[in-house]
Amino acid sequence: MTLHLLILVAGIWAGAQNALAGGGSFVTLPTLILSGMTPLAANITSTVALFPGQSASGIAAAKLVTGAGKLPFRALFVISLVGGALGGLLLLSTPSKVFEHLVPWLVLFATVMFAWGSFFRKTREGSANLGPIKTSVAQLAIAVYGGYFGGGIGFLMMAALSMAGVPTRNAAAIKNALAGVMNASAVVIFVMSPQLHWIAAITMGCGAIVGGVTGSWAVQRINERALRVIVVCIGVALTIGLFVRPV
């Protein structure tokens, strides 16, 4: 009962964090690993659990969604769907022990991307540097990474969309929508995996929905910069913990 309560609380926190600043997987991944799952099972379960909240965020901002890099949104949609599926298949074909050795580096990369996107990235609206081909390649690479692991994809997409000349407000909406799309294809694959822990995914998913609604309400009331600092600290602590953890 205590374990399920912890998973529920982690889901609430992650849902609110994704609505406010992103980086919810920094909460769900260590919680599920601490519950006894392998990093591979924890990553699969976390992706499935957080998917409903991500979809709701994308739908809520649908009116701000546009194309990018001279590509219509439907092209970005298809690219994200294909890339997410490829990443999910790649993850399932990765042996658990191999992924266990990869995950500290993936978390480190995601933490660096989150910190860079939060505090160092400078947006340049209206100056499209990426054409349709480069935008397609960038989105496909991000989608494959998103289906495989997912940490930091928001900031990778924000950077790519900004370089394609998309205004920040629209880029955030497109990012939320495409994150849901790429995770949708991964989730369809993951639900057939024996590595998925259904009870934990449902418990955490319910918490994430509650957290997402709460986070949407609190977005104008909480210091987002302070929350981003907390996320980076969690990422650093998780990275160190995973590197020193015996494998």
N, C-alpha and C positions, 0 to 999 in steps of 0.2 A: 504493500500500500504506500509506504514511504517513497519507494522507487517510482511508482506511477505518479505520485504527487510532484516529485522532482521533475519528471519528464513533462508534466503538464505546465508547471511553472516556467520551465525552460522554453516551452512552446509559446506561452504568453509573452515572455520577454523577447524572444526572437521575432514574433509577429509585430510587436510594438517597435522593436529596433529597426526592422526592415521598413516600416512605414515612416519612421522618423529619420533614419540615417543610413540604413543598409547594414549588412554584416551580420545578419541573424544566424548564419551558419557557424559563426564563431562561438555561439552559445550552444546550439543544438549538437554540433559534432562532439565536443568534449563531454557533454552530458551523456550522450549515447555510448561513447567509449567507456566512460566511468560506470555505466550500467552493466558492462560486461561484453558489449559487442566488439567485434573486430573493427578496425577503421573502415574496411570495405563495407561491411554491413551498416555501420553507423552513417556513412556517406549516402548509401542508397536509401536508408530509412529517413534520414534528414531531408533529402530531396523530395521524397513523396509527401512527407509531413508538411513541408513549407509551401508546396505547390498551390493549394487552394487560396492561401493568403496572397501569393504573388499574382494569381489570376484575377482576384478581386481588385488589386491595386491597378492592374493593367486595364480592366474594364472601366474602373472609376475615372481614369484619365483619357478615355478613348477619344474624346472630342479634340484633344491636343495632338493626337498622333498624325504625323505627316511622313512623307518619303524623305530620303537622304541621299546625297551624292548623285542626284539626278535619277535615282531609282525610286519607283513607287513603293509604298509600304507593303503591297502584296508581294513584291519581289523580296524584300527584307524578311517578310513572314515565311516564305518558302525556304529561303536560305537558312533561317534560324531553325525551322522545323527539321530540315535535313541534317544540319550540323549537330543539333541536339541529339538526334537519333544516332548519328555516328559516334558521338561522344559516349552515349549510354552503352552502345554495343562494345566500344573499346574498353569501358570500365568493366563490363561483365566478363570480358575475355582476359582481363588482367588477374593473375593469381593473387589470392588474398595476401600472401607474404610479400609479394612484389609491391602491391599497393601500400602495405604497411610501411615499407621503406620509403615509398614516394611521398606519403601524406605529409611528413614534416616539411618537405621542400615545397609542396603545394600550398600549405598553410602559410609558410614564410612568404611565398610569392603573393598570395592573396593579401597578407598583412601589408606588404610593401605597396601593393596597388591601392589598398584602401587608404593608407596614410598619404600616398601621393595624390590620390583623387580628392582627399579631404582637405589637405593643407598646402599642397604645392602646385597642383595643376592650374594653369591659367587658361581660361576659355577665350576663344576669339570668335565671336559670333559674326556670321555673315561673310566670312572669308573662306570659301570652299577650297580646300587643298586636295581633297580626295575626289577623284572622279568615280564613275559607276563601277569600273573594274576593281579599283583599289578598295572601294567601299564594300563590294561583294566579297572580296578575299578577306578583308578584315573582319566582317561580320561572320563569315563561315568559320574562321579560326576561333573567334570568340565563342561561337555556338558550340563547336566541338569541345572546347575547354569547359564550357558551361555544362554540357551533358556529362562530361567526365568528372568534373569536380565542382565548379560553380563559384567558389570563393573569389570575390573581386570582379565578377563579370559586369556588375553595374558600372564601375568606374572605367573598365576597359571600353564598354559601350559608350559611356559619356564622352570619353576622350575621342573615340573614332567618329562619333556623331558631330562633335564640336569641330573636328578637323574637316568634316564634310559640309560645314557651314550651317548647321542646324542650331537655332536659338536654344538657350539652356532650358527654358521651360518646356519646349517641345521635345528636346532631347531626353529629358527626364521621363516624359510620358511614353516616348518610343521605347526607351530602355525598360520601363516596367512591363510594357506590352510584350516586347520580344523576349524578356526573361521568362515570362509565363509560357511563351510559345516553345522556346528551346527546352524548357523543363517538362513541358507536356509530352514531347516525344520521348524524353528520357524516362518519364514516369510510366508511360505505356509499356516500355520495355522492362522497367524495374518491377512492376507489379507481378511479373511472371518469375521473378528471381527468388530462389529459396533463401537468399541473404536478407530479404525484406522482413522486418519484424512488424507484423501488422498491428498488434495491440499498441506498441509504442508509437507507431506512425499515426494511428487514429487519435491516440491521447494527445500527442504533441500537435497534431494538425488542428484539433479542436482548440487547444490553447493558442495556436498561432492565429486562428481566425479572431478569437477574442482580443488578442494582443493587437492585431492589425486594426480592428475597429477602434480600440482604445488609442492606439498610436495616431490614427487619423484625426481623432478628436483633440489629441494633445500636441499635434504638430506645431501649433502656434503658441504653445504655453511652456515648452521645454527648450532649454538652451541646447541647440543642435550641436554646436561646436564641442561643448563639454561631453555630450554623448559620443561624438566621434573619437574624442580622446580616450574615453572608456573602452570603445571598441578596439582601438589600436593597442591599448594595454592588454586587453584580453587576448588579442592575436599574438602579441609578443610572448605572453605567459604560456599560451597554448603551444606556440612554436618551440619554446625552450623545453616545455614538458614532453613534447613528442620526440624531440631529439635525444633527451636523456632517458626516455622510457625504454626499458629493455624490450627487444623485439625477437 
